[in-house]
């Protein structure tokens, strides 16, 4: 059976298959699989990305429970190290709950500029490996390595193992790889053996593999649909194959088509370098409700910087700016504006969002504000020179200069005045 060592990259033909240890270097990180040399669709996911970057930059955090996120009473965990996950902490969990589960956890405030730089470096290594890279977020992507054997003089599996090694050695974060014959299965495979894992799902084992997985693993199955599926007796993915596609569509709506296709391991989506991302956004929940439009717009500034950093990392720009507000009664209000040209500048995103907030905030109390961009174009079309707005060029140059300083010296190296005002609001609201 074909095998590959992930540490020395030694490989062997089927007649030289190994049981557990690499015969060349003695490593236990050996992959053995019938289809090792024939599969080419991969999903790569950075391990606890934000926390990993923080531990990379502060060695005193290594081996400790680390939570990245807001420290306030309504703060949310953005990333949890694997040491913290042992206590049940996870991303998107309220910070107060994570602190109860793991009181010894070290909480680190997020630095989106730093994460953007690291994510962009990971993306560059991926794109040096294959032009067919489809970003999913700042820290994960699909890759199609079909036809790269001659270029790299190696099978896709070996090329992926070498890529994982380079990311860890050059950028300082680890990744987990899932390799299969389509995107759906590659994504599931990458979640099987974290961190620093490498899992394979071959064509011959697809149905048996899906038979034992819970329906929650299906893309698009949220908690509500999961409850409905369980109530109907569908607990494992394989159980859906007992029904026709027509039945599943009639029972669950349009998602029934996907349930049927994925239950058989069928996914004909191609790895699309353009991606299919619909929006980039960031939001903040306040420790205390806010009524003042001025305070709300100040809170909008660091969120606008995060959105801009993510857009730049993804090499995207957006024409539609959307503001989200949640009242103290949990009513959600959204307002949007379409710009003449796409942007990825924090200043433009903030100014547009601030106008929308001032118009909407007329005395109600709000517990959350958010901002995002959509209707994407490639970054090369972002913020063109407008002779009718001479200040536009200056704004772009200033922000590019600030980005360069932050990339070299860190996110806190330079800030605009309103950034310090936002920090002051944060301190007084806790």
C-alpha positions in Angstrom: 0.0 0.0 0.0 1.4 3.5 -0.9 2.9 5.4 2.0 4.4 8.9 2.7 6.4 10.2 5.7 5.3 13.8 6.6 8.6 14.6 8.2 11.3 13.4 5.7 8.9 13.1 2.7 10.2 9.6 1.9 7.6 7.6 -0.1 7.3 4.0 -1.0 5.4 1.8 -3.4 2.7 -0.6 -2.3 5.1 -3.6 -1.9 7.1 -1.5 0.5 4.2 -0.4 2.7 4.9 0.3 6.3 2.8 -0.3 9.4 3.5 2.7 11.6 7.1 4.1 11.5 9.0 5.6 8.6 11.7 3.1 7.7 14.0 6.1 6.8 13.7 8.5 9.7 11.6 6.6 12.3 8.8 9.2 12.4 5.4 8.1 13.4 3.8 10.7 11.1 3.3 8.3 8.2 0.3 8.3 5.9 -0.7 5.0 4.4 -3.6 4.8 1.9 -4.6 3.0 -1.3 -5.4 6.2 -3.1 -2.5 8.3 -1.7 -1.1 9.0 -5.1 -4.3 9.6 -7.1 -6.3 12.2 -5.1 -5.9 15.9 -5.7 -8.6 18.0 -4.0 -7.5 19.4 -0.7 -8.8 21.6 2.1 -6.1 23.3 4.3 -7.1 24.8 7.6 -4.8 26.7 10.0 -5.0 25.3 13.5 -6.5 27.8 16.0 -5.1 30.5 13.7 -5.5 33.7 15.8 -4.3 31.9 19.0 -1.4 30.3 17.1 -0.2 33.7 15.8 -0.3 35.1 19.3 1.7 32.1 20.7 4.1 32.5 17.8 4.8 36.1 18.7 4.8 35.6 22.5 6.6 32.4 23.5 5.4 32.7 27.1 2.0 31.6 25.8 3.2 28.3 24.4 1.5 25.3 25.9 -1.0 27.4 27.8 -4.8 27.9 27.5 -5.2 31.0 25.3 -8.4 32.7 24.3 -8.4 35.5 21.7 -11.4 37.9 22.0 -13.0 40.7 24.0 -12.5 40.8 27.7 -15.8 42.5 28.5 -18.9 40.9 29.9 -20.4 40.5 26.4 -17.1 39.6 24.7 -16.9 36.6 22.3 -14.1 34.0 21.9 -12.6 34.4 18.4 -10.1 31.6 18.8 -9.2 29.1 21.5 -5.9 27.3 21.7 -6.1 23.5 21.9 -5.1 23.6 25.5 -8.2 25.8 26.1 -10.4 23.5 24.0 -9.7 20.6 26.4 -11.9 22.5 28.9 -14.7 22.9 26.4 -13.8 26.4 25.2 -14.4 27.1 21.5 -14.8 30.0 19.0 -18.0 32.0 19.0 -18.6 31.1 22.7 -19.4 34.0 25.1 -16.2 35.0 26.8 -17.7 34.9 30.3 -18.7 31.2 29.7 -15.2 30.3 28.4 -13.7 31.9 31.5 -15.9 29.8 33.8 -14.9 26.7 31.9 -11.2 27.6 32.0 -10.4 30.2 34.7 -6.7 30.0 34.1 -7.0 30.9 30.4 -5.0 33.9 29.2 -7.2 36.3 27.3 -5.5 38.2 24.4 -7.2 41.0 22.5 -7.4 40.4 18.8 -5.0 42.1 16.4 -6.6 41.7 12.9 -3.8 43.5 11.1 -1.2 40.9 12.4 -3.5 38.0 11.5 -4.1 39.5 8.0 -0.3 39.6 7.4 0.1 36.0 8.5 -3.0 34.9 6.5 -1.7 36.6 3.4 1.7 34.8 3.8 0.0 31.5 4.1 -2.1 32.3 1.0 1.0 33.2 -1.0 2.6 29.8 -0.2 -0.6 28.1 -1.3 -0.7 30.0 -4.6 3.0 29.2 -5.2 2.0 25.5 -5.0 -1.0 25.7 -7.4 -2.9 28.5 -9.1 -6.2 26.8 -8.2 -6.7 28.1 -4.6 -10.1 29.0 -3.4 -10.0 31.1 -0.2 -12.8 30.4 2.3 -11.6 32.7 5.1 -8.4 34.3 6.3 -7.0 30.9 7.5 -8.5 28.2 5.2 -8.8 27.4 1.5 -9.5 24.7 -1.0 -6.7 23.6 -3.4 -6.8 21.6 -6.6 -3.5 20.0 -7.4 -4.5 18.3 -10.5 -1.7 18.3 -13.0 1.0 19.6 -10.6 2.9 16.3 -10.6 5.3 17.4 -13.3 5.8 20.9 -11.8 6.7 19.6 -8.3 7.9 16.2 -9.3 5.7 14.7 -6.6 2.2 13.5 -6.0 -0.3 16.0 -4.7 -0.1 14.3 -1.3 3.6 14.8 -1.1 3.3 18.4 -2.3 0.7 19.1 0.4 3.0 17.6 3.1 5.8 19.8 1.9 3.5 22.8 1.8 2.4 22.2 5.4 6.0 21.9 6.5 6.9 25.3 4.8 3.9 27.1 6.4 5.0 25.9 9.8 8.7 26.6 9.3 8.4 30.0 7.5 5.2 31.5 9.0 5.1 29.8 12.4 1.6 28.4 12.4 0.5 24.8 11.9 -2.1 23.6 9.5 -4.3 20.5 9.0 -4.8 19.0 5.6 -7.8 17.1 4.2 -7.3 15.3 0.9 -10.1 13.6 -1.1 -11.8 13.5 -4.5 -14.1 16.5 -4.0 -14.4 19.7 -1.9 -17.2 18.4 0.5 -15.1 15.4 1.6 -11.8 17.3 1.7 -13.4 19.8 4.1 -14.7 17.0 6.4 -11.3 15.2 6.2 -9.5 18.3 7.4 -11.5 18.3 10.6 -10.7 14.7 11.6 -7.2 14.9 13.1 -6.4 18.4 14.4 -3.9 19.9 15.0 -1.1 19.2 12.4 -3.2 16.4 10.9 -3.4 14.9 7.4 -6.5 12.8 6.6 -7.6 11.2 3.4 -11.0 10.0 2.2 -10.8 7.9 -0.9 -13.4 7.2 -3.5 -13.7 3.5 -2.5 -14.4 4.3 1.1 -16.7 7.3 0.6 -20.1 5.6 1.4 -18.8 3.7 4.4 -17.1 6.8 5.7 -20.3 8.9 5.4 -22.4 6.1 7.0 -21.0 6.8 10.4 -20.9 10.6 10.3 -23.6 12.7 12.0 -25.8 14.8 9.8 -24.4 17.9 11.5 -21.3 17.4 9.3 -23.3 18.3 6.2 -22.6 21.8 4.9 -25.7 23.9 5.5 -27.2 21.8 8.2 -27.7 24.2 11.2 -29.1 23.4 14.6 -32.7 23.9 13.5 -32.5 21.6 10.5 -30.4 19.1 12.6 -33.3 18.9 15.1 -35.8 18.3 12.3 -33.6 15.6 10.7 -33.2 13.9 14.1 -36.9 14.0 14.7 -37.4 12.3 11.3 -35.0 9.6 12.3 -32.0 10.8 10.2 -29.0 10.8 12.6 -26.1 9.7 10.3 -25.5 11.0 6.8 -25.8 7.5 5.3 -29.4 7.2 6.6 -30.5 9.9 4.1 -29.7 7.6 1.2 -32.8 5.5 2.1 -34.9 8.4 0.7 -35.3 9.7 -2.8 -34.2 13.2 -3.7 -37.8 14.2 -4.4 -38.8 13.2 -0.9 -36.0 15.2 0.7 -36.8 18.3 -1.4 -40.5 18.0 -0.5 -39.7 17.5 3.2 -36.9 20.0 3.7 -37.1 22.4 0.7 -34.4 23.3 -1.7 -31.6 22.1 0.6 -33.0 18.6 0.0 -31.1 18.4 -3.2 -27.8 19.0 -1.4 -28.7 16.5 1.4 -29.3 13.8 -1.3 -26.1 14.6 -3.3 -23.8 14.9 -0.3 -25.2 11.7 1.3 -23.8 9.8 -1.7 -20.5 11.7 -1.6 -21.4 13.6 -4.8 -20.0 17.1 -5.1 -19.2 18.5 -8.5 -18.2 22.0 -7.4 -14.9 23.1 -8.8 -12.1 24.8 -6.9 -12.7 28.4 -7.9 -9.9 30.9 -7.4 -12.4 33.7 -7.6 -14.2 32.2 -4.6 -17.9 32.6 -3.7 -17.6 34.8 -0.7 -20.6 37.1 -0.3 -19.5 39.6 2.4 -16.8 40.6 4.8 -18.0 42.0 8.1 -17.2 42.6 11.8 -19.4 43.4 14.8 -19.1 44.2 18.5 -21.4 43.6 21.4 -21.2 46.2 24.1 -20.8 45.7 27.8 -23.4 48.4 28.4 -26.1 49.6 25.9 -25.2 52.7 23.9 -27.6 55.5 22.8 -25.2 58.2 21.6 -24.7 58.3 17.8 -21.2 59.7 18.4 -20.2 56.8 20.7 -21.7 54.3 18.1 -19.7 55.8 15.3 -16.6 55.7 17.4 -17.2 51.9 18.0 -17.6 51.5 14.3 -14.0 52.6 13.6 -12.0 49.5 14.8 -14.6 47.3 13.1 -14.1 49.2 9.8 -10.3 48.6 10.2 -10.9 44.9 10.7 -13.1 44.7 7.6 -10.6 46.6 5.5 -7.7 44.4 6.7 -9.7 41.2 5.8 -10.6 42.7 2.4 -7.0 43.5 1.7 -5.8 40.0 2.8 -8.4 38.5 0.5 -7.5 40.9 -2.3 -11.1 42.1 -2.6 -13.0 45.3 -2.7 -16.7 46.0 -2.2 -19.3 48.5 -3.5 -22.0 47.9 -0.9 -21.5 49.1 2.8 -23.9 47.6 5.3 -24.4 48.6 8.9 -26.0 46.3 11.5 -27.5 47.5 14.7 -29.1 45.4 17.5 -31.4 47.2 20.0 -31.6 46.5 23.7 -34.8 44.5 22.8 -32.8 42.3 20.4 -34.3 43.9 17.3 -31.9 43.8 14.3 -31.8 46.8 12.0 -29.6 46.9 8.8 -28.9 49.8 6.5 -26.8 49.8 3.4 -25.4 52.1 0.8 -23.9 51.4 -2.7 -20.7 53.3 -3.5 -19.9 54.6 -7.0 -16.6 52.5 -6.9 -15.5 49.5 -4.9 -13.4 50.2 -1.8 -11.1 48.4 0.6 -10.2 51.5 2.6 -11.1 51.6 6.3 -11.6 55.4 6.1 -14.2 55.1 3.3 -15.9 52.1 5.0 -16.1 54.0 8.3 -17.3 57.3 6.8 -20.1 55.6 4.9 -21.1 53.5 7.9 -21.0 56.5 10.3 -23.5 58.4 8.1 -25.8 55.4 8.1 -25.5 55.1 11.9 -26.2 58.8 12.6 -29.3 58.7 10.4 -30.6 55.5 12.1 -29.6 56.1 15.8 -32.4 58.4 17.0 -32.6 57.7 20.7 -32.9 53.9 20.9 -30.4 52.0 23.0 -28.2 49.5 21.2 -26.3 46.5 22.4 -24.4 45.7 19.1 -23.1 47.4 16.1 -21.5 45.9 13.0 -20.3 46.9 9.5 -19.5 44.9 6.4 -18.8 45.2 2.7 -20.2 43.1 -0.2 -20.7 43.1 -4.0 -17.1 42.3 -4.5 -14.6 43.2 -7.2 -10.8 42.3 -7.5 -8.6 44.6 -5.4 -7.1 46.2 -8.6 -10.4 48.0 -9.0 -10.5 49.4 -5.5 -10.6 53.2 -4.8 -9.7 54.6 -8.3 -8.5 58.2 -8.5 -11.5 60.6 -8.6 -10.7 64.0 -10.0 -13.9 65.3 -8.4 -12.6 64.2 -5.0 -8.9 65.3 -4.6 -8.8 64.1 -1.0 -9.5 60.6 -2.1 -6.0 60.0 -3.3 -4.5 61.4 -0.1 -6.7 59.1 2.0 -5.5 56.1 0.0 -1.9 57.0 0.3 -2.2 57.7 4.1 -3.8 54.3 4.7 -1.3 52.4 2.6 1.5 54.1 4.5 -0.2 53.0 7.8 -0.6 49.5 6.5 3.1 49.3 5.7 4.1 50.6 9.1 1.8 48.0 10.9 3.1 45.2 8.7 6.7 46.0 9.8 6.2 47.0 13.4 2.9 45.6 14.5 -0.7 46.7 14.7 -0.2 49.1 17.6 2.7 51.0 15.9 0.4 53.6 14.4 -3.2 54.7 14.9 -5.6 57.4 13.9 -6.9 59.7 16.6 -10.3 58.2 16.5 -8.7 54.8 17.3 -7.6 56.2 20.6 -11.1 57.6 21.2 -12.5 54.1 20.6 -10.2 52.6 23.2 -11.3 55.2 25.7 -15.0 54.3 25.1 -14.1 50.6 25.6 -12.4 51.3 29.0 -15.3 53.4 30.3 -18.0 50.9 29.2 -16.5 47.8 31.0 
